[in-house]
Amino acid sequence: MTHPQTHAKEWLNATDLDALTTRLRLDILQMIFTAQSGHPGSSLSCVDIIAALWFARMDHTHFDSDWVDRDRFILSKGHAAPALYAVLMEAGYIDKAELPTLRAINSKLQGHPASKYLKGVDVSTGSLGQGLSCGVGMALGHRLDARNARVWVLMGDGELQEGNVWEAVMSAAHHKTARLTAIVDRNRLQIDGSTESVKALGEVAPKFLAFGWNVLEVDGHDFEALAKAFDQADAWAESSDKPTCIVANTVKGKGVSFMENQAGWHGKAPNQQQFDDAVAEIEARLAQLS
């Protein structure tokens, strides 16, 4: 059920999303640099996915943020909060004047998303491995209430090493939560190094398939590929009784060359020179897109 003031009226195409997410990367870096704390690598790897959902897929509206039929989004990898905050600012849920307050005392922009403080955040996250369980519960709740809202959960690949995730994967399939879609930000790095050296995940897609899910694998920075994957997930939500997993292959630190594929940038703020270099690189990219 589409709200009369939903963003669906203004869905962006791939070219617009490319320019938008390039600008959002500046906001992410500004937040983390000002706070001198945060997770740039993780935020930069998933901002394309979050923006593609909020500006080109999900049914929602900041004019009525508690609308009961809105689609739900859960950022299970809550440490990537700056990416979600940047998107919510652009979408009208957060005043952009809050941008310099990331991780400050009494700020709405906590280090991990807190539903107590922010519209657009339905679940407080940060304790890894729990977001998908919340998503399963939401999907079942929507079914009980006879609502057609979709539930989207974005997980990090590192948190797939936690057993609770696979309990949720099993429950979702058993309860036939077809309107639930999990997206795995598969950047292959976590705080202690590569996912394969910490606790090898191997091929993720076949694992979800074996648990009875519909599964897709895409380039998580390709907006056209993401749109097609979201289309297929929507189609399966109407025609299948299985939940869907989208394995999105991404680059940690995407958009800042010296941060890309570097585990050391998982949770470290840039210094002044690094920040200036990153901003110059992104602004050069913006100039190419204009």
C-alpha positions as CSV (number, residue, x, y, z in Angstrom):
1,M,0.0,0.0,0.0
2,T,1.7,3.2,-1.2
3,H,1.5,6.2,1.1
4,P,0.3,9.4,-0.7
5,Q,3.5,11.2,0.2
6,T,5.9,8.3,-0.3
7,H,9.4,8.6,-1.8
8,A,8.3,6.1,-4.4
9,K,7.1,9.1,-6.5
10,E,10.7,10.3,-6.7
11,W,12.7,7.1,-7.1
12,L,16.2,7.8,-8.5
13,N,17.9,6.1,-11.4
14,A,21.4,4.6,-11.4
15,T,23.0,7.8,-12.6
16,D,21.3,9.9,-9.9
17,L,22.2,7.3,-7.3
18,D,25.8,7.4,-8.3
19,A,26.0,11.2,-7.8
20,L,24.0,11.0,-4.6
21,T,26.1,8.3,-2.9
22,T,29.3,10.1,-3.9
23,R,28.0,13.2,-2.0
24,L,26.9,10.9,0.9
25,R,30.5,9.7,1.2
26,L,31.6,13.2,2.0
27,D,29.0,13.4,4.7
28,I,30.1,10.0,6.1
29,L,33.7,11.2,6.2
30,Q,32.9,14.5,7.7
31,M,30.9,12.9,10.5
32,I,33.7,10.4,11.4
33,F,36.5,13.0,11.0
34,T,34.7,15.5,13.3
35,A,34.0,12.8,15.9
36,Q,37.5,11.3,15.5
37,S,35.8,8.0,16.0
38,G,33.7,5.7,13.9
39,H,33.8,3.1,11.1
40,P,34.7,4.5,7.7
41,G,35.5,1.3,5.9
42,S,32.3,-0.4,6.8
43,S,30.1,2.7,6.1
44,L,31.6,3.3,2.7
45,S,31.1,-0.3,1.7
46,C,27.4,-0.3,2.3
47,V,26.2,3.2,1.6
48,D,25.3,2.4,-2.1
49,I,23.1,-0.5,-0.9
50,I,21.3,1.6,1.7
51,A,20.7,4.5,-0.6
52,A,19.4,2.2,-3.4
53,L,16.9,0.9,-1.0
54,W,15.7,4.2,0.5
55,F,15.7,6.2,-2.7
56,A,14.8,3.6,-5.3
57,R,12.9,0.8,-3.6
58,M,11.3,1.1,-0.2
59,D,7.9,2.4,0.5
60,H,8.2,5.1,3.1
61,T,7.8,8.8,3.8
62,H,9.5,11.2,6.3
63,F,6.2,13.2,6.4
64,D,4.7,10.2,8.3
65,S,7.6,8.3,9.7
66,D,5.3,6.1,11.9
67,W,3.1,5.1,9.0
68,V,2.1,1.5,9.8
69,D,2.4,0.1,6.3
70,R,5.9,1.5,5.6
71,D,8.6,-0.9,4.6
72,R,11.1,-1.6,7.4
73,F,14.9,-1.5,7.2
74,I,17.3,-2.9,9.8
75,L,21.0,-2.1,9.8
76,S,22.2,-5.2,11.5
77,K,25.8,-4.1,11.1
78,G,25.1,-1.1,13.3
79,H,28.7,0.1,13.4
80,A,28.1,1.4,9.8
81,A,25.6,3.9,11.3
82,P,27.2,7.0,9.5
83,A,26.0,5.5,6.2
84,L,22.5,5.2,7.5
85,Y,22.6,8.7,9.1
86,A,23.8,10.2,5.8
87,V,20.9,8.6,4.0
88,L,18.3,9.6,6.6
89,M,19.5,13.2,6.4
90,E,19.1,13.2,2.7
91,A,15.7,11.5,3.0
92,G,14.4,14.2,5.5
93,Y,14.3,12.1,8.7
94,I,17.3,13.8,10.3
95,D,18.2,17.5,10.3
96,K,21.5,17.9,8.6
97,A,22.5,20.3,11.4
98,E,23.1,17.1,13.4
99,L,25.9,16.0,11.2
100,P,28.8,17.3,13.4
101,T,27.4,15.6,16.5
102,L,28.2,12.0,15.7
103,R,29.1,10.1,18.9
104,A,28.9,13.3,21.0
105,I,27.4,13.2,24.5
106,N,23.5,13.5,24.2
107,S,23.6,13.4,20.4
108,K,20.9,11.7,18.5
109,L,23.6,10.3,16.3
110,Q,24.9,7.6,18.6
111,G,27.8,5.4,17.5
112,H,25.2,2.7,16.6
113,P,21.6,3.4,15.5
114,A,19.2,4.1,18.5
115,S,15.5,3.9,17.7
116,K,14.8,5.9,20.9
117,Y,16.3,9.0,19.3
118,L,15.7,8.8,15.6
119,K,12.7,8.4,13.2
120,G,13.6,6.0,10.4
121,V,15.4,3.7,12.8
122,D,13.0,0.9,13.8
123,V,15.5,-1.3,15.7
124,S,18.5,-0.3,17.8
125,T,21.5,-2.3,16.5
126,G,25.2,-2.8,17.1
127,S,25.3,-6.1,19.0
128,L,26.2,-8.1,15.9
129,G,24.2,-11.2,14.8
130,Q,20.8,-10.0,16.1
131,G,19.4,-7.9,13.3
132,L,18.1,-10.8,11.2
133,S,16.2,-12.2,14.2
134,C,14.5,-8.9,14.6
135,G,13.7,-8.9,10.9
136,V,12.1,-12.4,11.1
137,G,10.0,-11.1,14.0
138,M,8.9,-8.1,12.1
139,A,7.9,-10.1,9.1
140,L,5.8,-12.5,11.2
141,G,4.2,-9.5,12.9
142,H,3.2,-8.0,9.6
143,R,1.7,-11.3,8.6
144,L,-0.4,-11.4,11.8
145,D,-1.6,-7.8,11.2
146,A,-2.4,-8.7,7.5
147,R,0.1,-6.0,6.3
148,N,2.1,-6.3,3.0
149,A,5.1,-4.2,4.2
150,R,8.5,-5.5,3.2
151,V,11.4,-6.1,5.6
152,W,15.0,-5.5,4.5
153,V,17.9,-6.4,6.7
154,L,21.5,-5.4,5.9
155,M,24.1,-7.6,7.5
156,G,27.9,-7.6,7.5
157,D,29.7,-10.8,6.4
158,G,31.7,-10.9,9.6
159,E,28.5,-11.3,11.7
160,L,27.7,-14.4,9.7
161,Q,30.2,-16.1,11.9
162,E,27.7,-15.9,14.8
163,G,25.4,-18.8,15.5
164,N,22.4,-16.6,16.2
165,V,22.3,-15.6,12.5
166,W,21.9,-19.2,11.4
167,E,19.1,-19.8,13.9
168,A,17.3,-16.8,12.3
169,V,18.1,-18.1,8.8
170,M,16.5,-21.4,9.7
171,S,13.5,-19.8,11.4
172,A,12.8,-17.4,8.4
173,A,12.7,-20.4,6.0
174,H,10.6,-22.5,8.4
175,H,8.0,-19.8,8.9
176,K,8.0,-18.9,5.2
177,T,8.7,-15.2,5.6
178,A,8.6,-14.4,1.9
179,R,8.4,-10.7,2.5
180,L,11.8,-10.7,4.3
181,T,15.0,-9.9,2.3
182,A,18.5,-10.2,3.9
183,I,21.3,-8.4,2.2
184,V,24.9,-9.5,3.0
185,D,27.5,-6.8,2.6
186,R,30.2,-9.1,1.4
187,N,33.4,-7.0,1.6
188,R,35.4,-9.9,3.0
189,L,37.1,-7.9,5.8
190,Q,36.4,-7.4,9.5
191,I,38.1,-5.7,12.3
192,D,40.8,-8.5,12.8
193,G,41.5,-9.0,9.1
194,S,39.9,-11.1,6.3
195,T,36.8,-13.0,7.1
196,E,38.5,-16.1,5.7
197,S,41.4,-15.9,8.1
198,V,39.3,-15.1,11.2
199,K,36.7,-17.8,10.6
200,A,36.2,-18.8,7.0
201,L,32.8,-18.3,5.5
202,G,33.5,-19.8,2.1
203,E,30.8,-19.3,-0.4
204,V,27.9,-17.5,1.3
205,A,25.2,-17.9,-1.3
206,P,25.1,-21.8,-1.3
207,K,24.7,-21.7,2.5
208,F,21.5,-19.6,2.4
209,L,20.3,-21.8,-0.5
210,A,20.8,-24.9,1.5
211,F,18.7,-23.4,4.3
212,G,15.8,-23.0,1.9
213,W,16.1,-19.4,0.8
214,N,15.9,-17.8,-2.6
215,V,19.4,-16.4,-3.3
216,L,21.0,-13.8,-5.6
217,E,24.5,-12.6,-5.9
218,V,25.4,-9.1,-7.2
219,D,27.9,-6.3,-7.3
220,G,26.9,-4.2,-4.4
221,H,28.1,-1.0,-6.0
222,D,26.3,-1.5,-9.4
223,F,23.0,0.3,-9.1
224,E,21.4,-1.4,-12.1
225,A,22.4,-4.8,-10.8
226,L,21.0,-3.9,-7.3
227,A,17.7,-2.7,-8.9
228,K,17.3,-6.0,-10.8
229,A,18.0,-7.9,-7.6
230,F,15.5,-5.9,-5.7
231,D,13.0,-6.5,-8.5
232,Q,13.5,-10.2,-8.3
233,A,13.2,-10.1,-4.5
234,D,9.9,-8.3,-4.8
235,A,8.7,-10.8,-7.4
236,W,9.6,-13.7,-5.1
237,A,7.9,-12.0,-2.2
238,E,4.6,-12.3,-4.2
239,S,5.1,-15.6,-5.8
240,S,7.2,-17.7,-3.4
241,D,7.0,-18.8,0.2
242,K,10.7,-18.4,0.8
243,P,12.7,-15.5,2.2
244,T,15.4,-14.0,-0.1
245,C,19.1,-13.4,0.5
246,I,21.1,-11.0,-1.7
247,V,24.8,-11.5,-1.4
248,A,26.2,-8.1,-2.4
249,N,29.9,-8.2,-3.2
250,T,31.4,-4.9,-2.1
251,V,34.7,-3.1,-1.4
252,K,35.5,-2.0,2.1
253,G,36.2,1.7,2.1
254,K,34.8,2.1,-1.4
255,G,35.4,5.5,-2.9
256,V,38.6,6.4,-1.1
257,S,41.5,4.7,-2.7
258,F,43.8,4.4,0.3
259,M,40.9,3.0,2.4
260,E,39.8,0.4,-0.1
261,N,40.3,-3.3,0.8
262,Q,42.2,-2.3,4.0
263,A,41.0,-3.9,7.2
264,G,42.8,-1.2,9.2
265,W,40.1,1.3,8.2
266,H,37.3,-0.8,9.7
267,G,37.1,1.5,12.8
268,K,39.6,4.3,12.5
269,A,39.0,8.0,11.9
270,P,41.2,9.8,9.4
271,N,43.7,12.5,10.5
272,Q,43.6,16.0,8.9
273,Q,45.8,15.1,5.9
274,Q,44.0,11.8,5.3
275,F,40.6,13.6,5.5
276,D,41.7,16.3,3.1
277,D,43.1,13.7,0.6
278,A,39.8,11.7,0.8
279,V,37.7,14.8,0.3
280,A,39.8,15.9,-2.7
281,E,39.4,12.4,-4.3
282,I,35.6,12.3,-3.8
283,E,35.2,15.9,-5.0
284,A,37.1,15.0,-8.2
285,R,34.7,12.1,-8.7
286,L,31.8,14.5,-8.2
287,A,33.2,16.8,-10.8
288,Q,33.4,13.9,-13.3
289,L,29.7,13.1,-12.6
290,S,28.5,16.7,-13.1
